[in-house]
């Protein structure tokens, strides 16, 4: 048995491309036996791991107000809180433990106190998704089991080792930033995201070397924040992944 694992990387609104990859995998008939995710990839991965179909996840992505996932939280550690994101996960899935996922799931976060990688394979799924998508300096760190956790992209933007650690023999990964050309930002949020993700992009190349198949859609036509792009980003993810996934069926 090939035991395919799918590793979803980070990239803010570009994460909608993951939905297109799931649609293509379903169409081709690739069984996804394990899932890992970092940042927005953790969100998409969690929905899939707990039984949401690609079509259902597409509807969530289209209806989601991607820029209303946070609230003001004046703190010495960050300007915003992403508690709303956690509530959305709980509303969609219920209060779940990662170890009870239908498809085995790993979620990557970073301990900002030590710089260590934290791989969630059990524990509250909403808290793990919040931690994994918590951009440092923008969002207040998520306190969980005595640790201060932030975005997993700092340690493993495309979590190939994480999906292998839970059993995947064949690792398929999705790198949202590998071909991305950043554009002039139009506001402070875009400035922060551009700075954050451009610094991460070069490190990702090393992380994906161990993947059996890397899907790297060219998302340069899109920015990191405009939610009106979501349908087109989903389509771009589908178009980039379909021919590559078909090669696995030969």
C-alpha positions in Angstrom: 0.0 0.0 0.0 1.4 3.4 -1.0 0.0 5.3 1.9 -0.1 8.8 0.4 0.3 11.8 2.6 -0.6 15.4 1.6 1.4 18.3 3.2 -0.3 21.7 2.9 2.0 24.8 3.1 1.3 28.3 4.3 0.5 31.4 2.3 -2.4 33.4 3.7 -5.3 33.7 1.1 -3.2 31.8 -1.4 -4.1 28.8 0.7 -7.4 28.6 -1.3 -5.2 26.7 -3.9 -5.2 23.7 -1.5 -8.9 23.3 -2.2 -8.2 22.9 -5.9 -5.5 20.3 -5.1 -8.0 18.3 -3.1 -10.6 18.5 -5.9 -8.0 17.2 -8.4 -6.9 14.4 -6.0 -10.5 13.3 -5.7 -11.0 13.4 -9.5 -7.9 11.4 -10.2 -8.7 8.9 -7.5 -5.6 9.4 -5.3 -6.4 8.2 -1.8 -5.1 10.6 0.8 -4.2 8.5 3.9 -2.4 11.2 5.9 -2.6 15.0 6.1 -0.3 17.6 7.6 -0.6 21.4 7.5 1.1 24.6 8.4 -0.7 28.0 8.8 -3.6 28.2 6.3 -2.6 24.7 5.3 -3.5 23.6 8.8 -7.0 25.0 8.5 -7.6 23.3 5.1 -6.0 20.1 6.3 -8.0 19.9 9.5 -11.3 20.3 7.6 -10.3 17.5 5.2 -9.0 15.2 8.0 -12.3 15.5 9.9 -14.4 14.4 7.0 -15.2 17.6 5.0 -15.3 16.8 1.2 -13.4 19.0 -1.3 -16.7 20.4 -2.4 -17.7 21.3 1.2 -14.3 22.9 1.8 -14.7 24.9 -1.4 -18.0 26.3 0.0 -16.3 27.2 3.2 -13.4 28.9 1.4 -15.8 30.9 -0.8 -18.0 32.1 2.1 -15.1 32.7 4.5 -14.3 36.3 5.3 -10.5 35.7 5.3 -9.7 39.1 6.6 -12.2 39.0 9.5 -10.5 36.1 11.3 -8.9 38.3 13.9 -9.8 40.9 16.4 -8.1 43.7 18.3 -6.2 42.4 21.3 -3.9 45.0 22.8 -1.0 43.1 24.2 2.8 43.4 24.5 3.1 40.4 22.1 0.9 41.5 19.2 -1.9 43.8 18.0 -4.5 41.2 17.0 -5.9 37.9 18.3 -6.9 35.1 16.0 -9.4 33.6 18.4 -12.1 34.1 15.7 -10.2 31.6 13.6 -10.4 29.0 16.4 -14.1 29.6 16.7 -14.7 29.1 13.0 -12.9 25.7 13.3 -15.0 24.7 16.3 -18.2 25.9 14.5 -17.3 23.8 11.5 -16.1 20.7 13.2 -17.2 20.8 16.8 -14.8 20.5 19.7 -12.4 17.8 18.4 -9.2 16.2 19.4 -6.6 15.8 16.6 -6.1 12.2 17.5 -9.7 11.5 16.6 -9.4 12.7 13.0 -10.8 10.4 10.3 -7.6 10.9 8.3 -4.5 11.0 10.5 -3.5 14.7 10.9 -0.4 16.6 12.0 -0.3 20.4 12.5 2.9 22.3 12.7 3.5 25.4 15.0 6.5 27.1 16.5 7.4 27.7 20.1 8.4 31.3 20.0 10.2 31.1 23.3 12.6 28.3 22.2 12.3 28.3 18.4 11.4 24.6 18.5 9.1 23.0 16.1 5.9 21.7 17.7 4.0 19.0 15.8 0.4 18.5 17.0 -0.8 14.9 16.6 -3.3 15.2 19.5 -5.0 18.0 21.4 -7.6 20.5 20.6 -7.8 21.0 16.8 -9.0 24.6 17.0 -6.1 25.6 19.3 -3.6 23.9 17.0 -4.9 25.6 13.9 -4.9 29.0 15.7 -1.3 28.4 16.8 -0.1 27.2 13.4 -1.5 30.3 11.7 -0.4 32.9 14.3 1.9 35.4 12.4 4.3 36.7 15.1 4.2 40.4 15.8 0.8 40.6 14.1 -1.2 38.1 16.2 -0.8 37.5 19.9 0.8 34.0 20.5 -1.4 31.2 21.4 -0.7 29.9 24.9 -1.1 26.1 25.0 0.2 23.7 27.7 2.6 26.3 29.0 4.1 27.2 25.7 3.7 30.3 23.6 3.0 29.2 20.0 3.1 31.0 16.7 3.0 30.3 13.0 4.6 27.0 11.9 6.0 28.5 8.7 9.0 29.6 10.8 10.1 26.0 11.2 8.4 24.1 8.4 6.4 26.0 5.9 5.6 22.9 3.8 5.4 20.1 6.4 6.8 17.1 4.6 8.6 15.6 7.6 5.5 16.0 9.7 3.3 14.0 7.3 6.0 11.3 7.1 6.2 11.2 10.9 2.6 10.0 11.1 3.0 7.2 8.6 3.0 8.6 5.0 5.2 6.5 2.7 4.6 8.7 -0.4 4.6 12.4 0.4 2.8 14.9 -1.9 3.3 18.5 -0.9 1.9 21.9 -1.9 4.2 24.9 -1.9 2.2 28.0 -2.4 5.2 30.4 -2.5 7.7 28.5 -4.7 6.9 30.4 -7.9 5.3 33.5 -6.3 6.4 36.9 -7.3 5.5 39.4 -4.6 3.8 42.7 -5.6 3.9 46.2 -4.2 1.8 46.2 -1.1 -1.2 48.5 -0.8 -1.6 48.6 3.0 0.1 47.7 6.3 -1.3 44.1 6.4 0.1 43.5 2.9 3.5 44.9 3.9 3.7 42.6 6.9 2.6 39.5 5.0 5.0 40.2 2.1 7.9 40.6 4.5 7.0 37.5 6.5 6.4 35.2 3.6 9.2 36.4 1.3 11.6 35.6 4.2 10.1 32.1 4.4 10.1 31.2 0.7 13.8 30.4 0.3 13.9 28.1 3.3 11.0 26.1 1.9 13.1 24.8 -1.0 15.1 22.7 1.5 11.9 21.4 3.2 10.4 20.0 0.1 13.4 18.1 -1.2 12.2 14.9 0.5 8.8 15.0 -1.1 7.9 12.4 -3.8 5.8 15.0 -5.6 5.7 18.8 -5.1 2.9 20.8 -6.5 4.0 24.4 -6.9 1.2 26.5 -8.6 2.2 29.8 -10.0 0.1 32.2 -7.9 2.0 35.4 -8.9 -1.2 36.8 -10.4 -2.7 37.0 -6.9 -1.8 38.8 -3.7 -1.9 37.5 -0.2 -4.9 39.3 1.1 -7.6 39.9 -1.6 -10.5 37.5 -0.9 -12.2 38.3 -4.2 -9.4 36.2 -5.8 -10.4 33.0 -4.0 -12.4 31.3 -6.8 -9.5 31.9 -9.3 -6.9 30.7 -6.8 -8.9 27.5 -6.2 -8.9 27.0 -10.0 -5.2 27.7 -10.2 -4.5 25.0 -7.6 -6.7 22.6 -9.5 -5.0 23.3 -12.9 -1.5 23.0 -11.5 -2.1 19.8 -9.6 -4.3 17.7 -11.9 -1.6 16.7 -14.5 0.9 16.0 -11.8 -1.4 13.9 -9.8 -2.4 11.9 -12.9 1.3 10.8 -13.2 0.9 8.9 -9.9 -1.8 6.7 -11.4 0.3 5.4 -14.3 
